[in-house]
Amino acid sequence: MRKGKNQFVHKFDASLKDLAVKCMFNKIHTVVEESVTDYPNDPLILLYDTMFQLGDFYASALIMRHRCIIDEPIIPVAILLHERKFVWTHLTFMKWVFEQLPTAVTTGTTQVVFITDREFDFQSLTPNLNHVYCWRHLIENLKRQINQVLSLPKDLQNIIIDNIYSILKMHTSDLAEQKATEYSENWPQSFTDYYYTSLAPAIRGSRRLVLEPLQMFSLMSGVTTNASESFNNVIKSWTNRREMPLDIAIVTFYNLFDYYIIPLVQMQEPPPFVPGDVNAQMRLSQYYVAKNLVTLMPDKQVFIVEDSKNKYLVQFEPYTCTCGVHQCHHILAARISCGLKTKVKRTKNITTLWKQEKRK
């Protein structure tokens, strides 16, 4: 995709280790900045999830929740097309993304909440980052560990899962630690070791007492990457769940991102000036004067009036304008700029004239 404000492909890294294509619209900067500026006390919520395999490569999309719109819809920020699932590939991609974001994000002025599954660790990206793990992925990883690795009985597995949910939902850190100590008395030693070495650090950053101040806690599900997976399903629909070459995938993602982002950018642009139906010429003339679009050239004894497309020369005595319209709004603007009285003659309706004549 071409360079400039519509540039999409920013980095194309091809090496013996991995293939990585980093894609992002330059226009997304203004969208993120609007969300950060308009809601400085609210965190910027980002979600990241590895997607399915499109061909001989994967696609991983970074999305955000747009706080400035009702229902906070998800907006794609960037996408990584990569050959393998290396952790350093994702970390390099995220470092590049954060370099493109507003300074309020990169310097830690704005709080950032990053929601992922447990395969990623992006805590070092920015000083004020809260890296939160999806509860559903935490429990899925837990089920896999206690079933396949520790081979615990089914009844004990269900008890442990309920215990972990209970710890996640505790209001305070002391209560969570107290519950963990209480539950661990009935856990086998193998799971107790796994909990304190691996699971407990992940729970500390994702439990209720962390999520509630960020206004992200749900009593039923805690916090999840469901929004990210929903966007993945959108991409699957766009691609018809079929494999495709890399160049076709890039064009597809370009069109998809364009569909999401262009309306948001257009919302930020100032609306065009549309004068009122009543006395439209006067309103438009006043607009030209207010915007300093009327310039006097004393040596030529003319006024220059600019609109969005052209410049027009206005002359007094007699009143003429290069637009060719008699008594146009350019002449009115020139008169207003000089402080002269203006009066717009309106053609009277025939019915009104007839009624006035009838009264006589």
C-alpha positions in Angstrom: 0.0 0.0 0.0 1.3 3.5 -0.9 3.1 5.7 1.5 1.5 8.8 3.0 -1.6 9.2 5.1 -3.1 6.0 3.6 0.0 3.9 4.1 -0.9 0.4 5.5 2.1 -1.8 5.2 4.9 -0.3 7.3 7.4 -3.1 7.8 8.1 -6.2 5.8 10.7 -8.3 7.6 11.8 -11.4 5.8 14.6 -13.4 7.4 15.7 -17.0 8.0 14.0 -16.9 11.4 10.6 -15.6 10.5 8.5 -13.6 8.1 6.7 -10.6 9.7 4.6 -8.0 8.0 3.4 -5.1 10.2 0.4 -3.3 9.0 -1.3 -0.2 10.4 -3.2 2.8 9.0 -1.6 6.2 9.8 -5.1 7.5 10.3 -5.5 5.3 13.4 -3.2 7.8 15.3 -6.0 10.4 15.4 -8.6 7.8 16.5 -6.5 6.7 19.4 -5.5 10.2 20.3 -9.2 11.2 20.4 -10.0 8.4 22.8 -7.1 9.3 25.0 -7.7 13.1 25.0 -11.5 13.0 25.5 -11.3 10.4 28.3 -8.0 11.1 30.1 -9.1 9.4 33.3 -10.2 6.2 31.6 -7.7 3.6 30.5 -7.0 2.8 26.9 -8.2 -0.8 26.5 -6.2 -3.0 24.0 -6.9 -6.7 23.2 -4.6 -9.0 21.3 -5.1 -12.6 20.2 -3.3 -14.9 17.7 -5.6 -15.8 14.9 -6.0 -18.9 12.7 -3.6 -19.8 10.0 -4.5 -18.2 6.6 -2.0 -20.1 4.5 1.7 -20.5 5.3 1.4 -17.6 7.8 -0.7 -16.5 10.8 -2.5 -13.2 11.4 -2.7 -11.5 14.8 -4.8 -8.4 15.2 -4.5 -5.7 17.9 -7.8 -4.0 18.6 -9.1 -1.3 21.0 -12.3 -0.3 22.6 -13.4 3.2 21.4 -14.5 5.0 24.6 -15.9 8.0 22.6 -18.8 6.0 21.0 -21.8 4.6 22.7 -21.4 0.8 23.5 -17.6 1.2 23.1 -17.2 -0.7 19.8 -14.0 -2.5 18.9 -11.7 -0.8 16.4 -8.7 -2.5 14.7 -5.4 -0.8 15.4 -2.8 -2.9 13.7 -2.2 -6.4 12.4 0.8 -8.7 12.2 1.2 -11.4 9.5 3.8 -13.8 10.7 5.1 -17.2 9.7 5.7 -18.7 13.2 4.4 -18.2 16.7 7.5 -16.9 18.3 7.1 -14.8 21.4 9.8 -12.4 20.4 7.9 -11.8 17.1 4.9 -10.6 19.0 6.9 -8.5 21.4 8.8 -6.8 18.5 5.5 -6.1 16.9 4.0 -4.5 20.0 7.1 -2.4 20.6 6.7 -1.0 17.1 3.0 -0.4 17.6 3.6 1.6 20.8 6.2 3.7 19.1 3.4 4.9 16.7 0.8 5.7 19.5 0.3 9.1 21.1 2.9 10.2 23.6 0.3 10.1 26.4 0.3 6.3 25.9 4.0 5.7 25.5 5.1 8.0 28.4 2.7 6.5 30.9 0.5 9.6 31.2 -2.5 7.5 30.1 -3.2 4.2 31.8 -3.2 1.3 29.3 -4.9 -2.1 29.9 -3.7 -4.9 27.7 -5.9 -8.0 27.7 -4.3 -11.2 26.3 -4.0 -14.9 27.0 -1.1 -16.2 29.0 1.3 -16.8 26.1 2.2 -13.1 26.0 4.0 -10.7 28.4 3.9 -7.1 27.4 4.4 -5.5 30.8 7.6 -3.7 29.8 6.0 -1.8 26.8 5.0 1.3 28.7 5.4 2.5 32.4 1.6 2.6 33.1 0.6 -0.7 31.6 -1.7 -3.2 33.3 -1.3 -6.5 31.6 -4.4 -8.5 32.3 -5.0 -12.2 31.4 -8.3 -13.4 30.1 -10.0 -15.5 32.8 -11.3 -18.0 30.3 -7.8 -18.7 29.0 -6.5 -18.9 32.6 -9.1 -21.6 33.4 -8.5 -23.5 30.1 -4.7 -23.6 30.8 -5.5 -24.7 34.3 -7.8 -27.5 33.0 -5.0 -28.7 30.6 -2.4 -28.7 33.4 -4.4 -30.6 36.0 -5.8 -33.1 33.5 -2.9 -33.8 31.1 0.2 -32.9 33.1 -0.8 -33.6 36.7 -3.4 -36.2 35.9 -5.6 -35.4 38.9 -9.0 -37.2 39.5 -12.0 -35.5 37.8 -13.7 -34.7 41.1 -10.6 -33.0 42.4 -10.2 -31.1 39.1 -13.7 -29.5 39.5 -13.0 -28.6 43.1 -9.7 -26.9 42.1 -11.4 -24.9 39.3 -14.0 -23.7 41.7 -11.3 -22.7 44.2 -9.4 -20.6 41.6 -12.6 -18.8 40.5 -13.3 -18.0 44.2 -9.7 -16.6 44.6 -10.1 -14.5 41.4 -13.3 -12.9 42.8 -12.0 -11.9 46.2 -12.4 -8.1 47.0 -9.0 -7.7 48.7 -5.5 -9.1 48.4 -5.6 -10.4 52.0 -8.8 -12.3 51.4 -7.3 -13.8 48.2 -4.2 -15.0 50.1 -6.2 -16.3 53.0 -8.5 -18.3 50.6 -5.5 -19.7 48.7 -3.9 -20.8 52.0 -7.2 -22.4 53.1 -7.8 -24.2 49.8 -4.2 -25.4 49.5 -4.6 -27.6 52.5 -6.8 -29.9 50.4 -4.7 -29.6 47.2 -2.2 -32.3 46.3 1.4 -31.1 46.6 2.0 -31.2 42.8 -0.8 -28.6 42.2 0.2 -26.5 45.2 3.7 -26.2 43.7 2.2 -25.3 40.3 -0.1 -22.7 41.8 2.5 -20.8 43.8 5.2 -20.9 41.0 3.1 -20.3 37.9 -0.6 -19.6 38.5 -0.5 -17.2 41.4 1.5 -14.5 39.6 -0.9 -14.5 36.7 -3.9 -14.3 39.1 -2.5 -11.3 41.0 -2.6 -9.1 38.0 -6.0 -10.2 36.7 -8.2 -10.6 39.8 -11.3 -8.6 40.8 -9.5 -6.0 43.0 -7.4 -5.1 39.9 -10.3 -5.0 37.4 -12.9 -3.1 39.4 -11.0 0.2 39.6 -10.5 -0.1 35.8 -14.3 -0.6 35.3 -13.7 -3.9 33.5 -15.0 -6.5 36.0 -17.9 -8.8 35.2 -19.1 -11.0 38.0 -19.9 -13.9 35.6 -16.8 -13.9 33.4 -14.3 -11.5 35.0 -12.4 -10.2 32.0 -12.1 -12.0 28.6 -10.6 -11.6 25.1 -14.1 -12.4 23.6 -14.1 -9.0 21.8 -10.8 -10.0 20.1 -12.1 -13.4 19.1 -15.3 -11.7 17.7 -13.1 -9.6 15.5 -11.3 -12.8 14.4 -14.6 -14.2 13.3 -15.2 -11.1 11.3 -12.0 -11.7 9.5 -12.8 -15.3 8.9 -16.1 -14.2 7.3 -14.3 -11.8 5.1 -11.8 -14.5 4.0 -14.5 -17.1 3.7 -12.3 -19.2 6.0 -10.0 -20.1 3.1 -6.3 -19.9 2.8 -4.9 -17.2 0.6 -1.5 -15.8 -0.6 0.1 -13.1 1.4 -0.5 -10.2 -1.1 -4.2 -11.0 -1.2 -4.4 -11.1 2.6 -2.8 -7.7 2.8 -5.3 -6.2 0.4 -8.2 -7.9 2.3 -7.0 -6.5 5.6 -6.5 -3.0 4.0 -10.2 -3.0 2.9 -11.4 -4.3 6.3 -9.4 -1.7 8.3 -10.5 1.0 6.0 -14.2 0.0 6.6 -13.7 0.5 10.3 -11.5 3.5 10.5 -12.6 5.9 7.7 -16.0 6.7 9.3 -14.2 7.6 12.6 -11.7 9.9 10.8 -14.6 11.6 8.9 -16.4 12.1 12.3 -13.4 14.1 13.5 -13.4 16.5 10.5 -15.3 19.8 10.9 -18.6 19.7 9.1 -18.9 21.9 6.0 -20.6 25.2 6.4 -24.2 25.1 5.3 -26.0 28.4 5.6 -29.5 28.6 6.9 -32.5 28.7 4.5 -33.5 32.1 5.8 -31.3 34.9 4.5 -28.6 32.4 3.2 -26.6 35.1 1.4 -26.2 37.2 4.6 -25.2 34.1 6.7 -22.6 33.1 4.1 -21.2 36.7 3.8 -20.9 36.9 7.6 -19.1 33.5 7.5 -16.5 34.9 5.0 -15.8 37.9 7.2 -15.6 35.9 10.4 -13.0 33.5 8.8 -10.9 36.4 7.4 -11.6 35.4 3.9 -12.1 39.0 2.7 -9.0 41.0 1.9 -8.8 44.7 0.8 -6.3 45.7 -1.9 -6.2 49.5 -1.7 -3.9 50.0 -4.6 -6.3 48.1 -6.9 -9.4 49.5 -5.2 -10.9 46.0 -5.0 -11.7 43.3 -2.4 -10.6 39.7 -2.8 -13.2 37.2 -1.4 -12.1 33.6 -1.1 -14.3 30.5 -0.9 -13.4 26.8 -0.8 -12.6 26.7 -4.5 -11.9 30.2 -6.0 -11.0 33.8 -5.4 -13.4 36.6 -6.5 -12.7 40.3 -7.1 -15.3 42.7 -5.8 -15.4 46.4 -6.8 -17.6 49.2 -5.5 -19.3 52.0 -7.5 -20.7 50.2 -9.4 -20.9 47.0 -7.4 -19.5 44.2 -9.5 -18.0 40.8 -8.8 -16.1 38.4 -11.1 -18.5 35.6 -10.2 -21.0 37.3 -12.6 -24.0 37.2 -10.2 -25.8 40.5 -9.5 -25.8 41.4 -5.8 -24.0 38.3 -4.8 -22.8 37.3 -1.3 -19.2 38.2 -2.2 -20.3 41.9 -2.5 -22.2 41.6 0.8 -19.1 40.2 2.4 -17.0 43.1 1.2 -19.6 45.6 2.5 -19.8 43.9 5.9 -16.0 44.0 6.2 -16.1 47.8 5.7 -18.8 48.2 8.3 -21.3 49.4 5.7 -25.0 48.7 6.2 -26.3 45.8 4.2 -29.8 45.0 3.2 -30.8 41.9 1.3 -33.8 42.3 -0.9 -36.1 39.3 -0.8 -38.5 38.7 -3.6 -42.0 38.8 -2.2 -44.4 35.9 -2.8 -47.2 36.7 -5.3 -49.8 35.5 -2.8 -48.5 37.9 -0.2 -48.7 40.8 -2.6 -52.2 39.9 -3.6 -53.4 39.8 0.0 -51.8 43.2 0.7 -53.5 44.7 -2.3 -56.8 43.2 -1.3 -56.6 44.9 2.2 -56.3 48.3 0.5 
